[in-house]
Amino acid sequence: MMPGINPRQMRQAMKRMGIQQEDLEVDEVIMKIGNKELVFKNPQVAKVNMMGQETYQVSGEAEERSVKEEIAEEDIKTVMEQAKVDRKKAEEALSETSGDLAEAILKLQ
């Protein structure tokens, strides 16, 4: 909750405002942000329902990991054919454009 405020009074005030909070028992939370992940091991997670809108509050220490996305074979072949390039160049272009076929093809032409 909030420091310096009596937890019981806080719960009562939240109830009067129609806010319900439920603490969830969670082992791990993973947030994917582009080509990175934030991984929270043993986080504290609260589910808050305010006037029908559910939100989740996550707190704890996050570990950042890079994620290498796999490019579909079909996408590589399409870029190779359309841009008339070899496999290596097609893969590089797809990696640089986060898998966007059209952008990869245009980049190679």
N, C-alpha and C positions, 0 to 999 in steps of 0.2 A: 504494500500500500504506500502511503505517503509518510515520510518521517515526521515525528512530532504530533501525529494525530492518532487518537485512540482508535484502534481497529474496529471496535464494537460500534462506536459512533459513526465511523466511516460507512460500515455496512448498513446501518440504519438510514443514513442520509442517502445512500445509493438506492436503497429499497424505496424510499419516498419518491425518488426521481424516476423510478421505473427501470433501474439498472440492475441487472442480475449478473453476477460473476461466479464462474466455476473454475476451480483450479484443476488442471488436467495433469495426469501422470504420463509424462512423455520421456522416451529414451533418447530421441535424437530429432532434431529439426534441420532440414536442408533447404536453403534458399538458393535458387539458381538465378544468377545475374550475368547475363551474356555468356561468356565462356569461363565463368568462375562460379564457385559454390561457396556459400558460407555455411559451415557445419557447426551446429550447437550440440554438444554432447551433454546429456543430463540437464537440459534447460528447465527453467521455471516457466510454465505456459499457463496463461489465464484466458479463458473464453468469456468474453463480455457481450451481453445482449442488451442493447439499448434501443428501445422502441422498435423491435423487430430486426434491427441491424446487428449482425454478429461480427465481432472483431476478435482477433487473437493477439495477445501481448506476449512476446517472447523475451526472456532475459537470461543472460548467461554469457560465457566466453565463447566467441566464435573463432573457428579455424578456417582460414581461406585456402581453397584448393582450386587449381586450374583444371578445366575440363576440356579434353580434346574431343571434339565432335567427329564422329565417323561420317564420311561422305559416301553416299550411296553410289554403287558401281554404275547404275543407270545414269546418274547425274554426271559422273566423270565422262562416260561415253558420249553423252549429249554435248558437253562442252568441247570435247575433242573433235567431234564431227562438225559442229557449227563454227568453231573458231579455227579449225584446221591446224590443231597443235598436237604435240605429243602428250602422253599421259601425265608426265611430271608437271608440265606447265598448266594443264587443266586442273590438277589437284591443288597446285599453289594458288591459282586464281580463285578456286572455290573456297579454299581456306581463308584467303584474304577478304573475301566477300561474305563470309559466314554462311556459305552454302547457297547464296543467291545466284541461280543459274543465269538469268538475264544479265546481271551486273558482271559476272565472271566472263561471259561471252563478249560483252562490250569492251571490257578491260583488255581483252586479248586481241581485239581487232584494231 
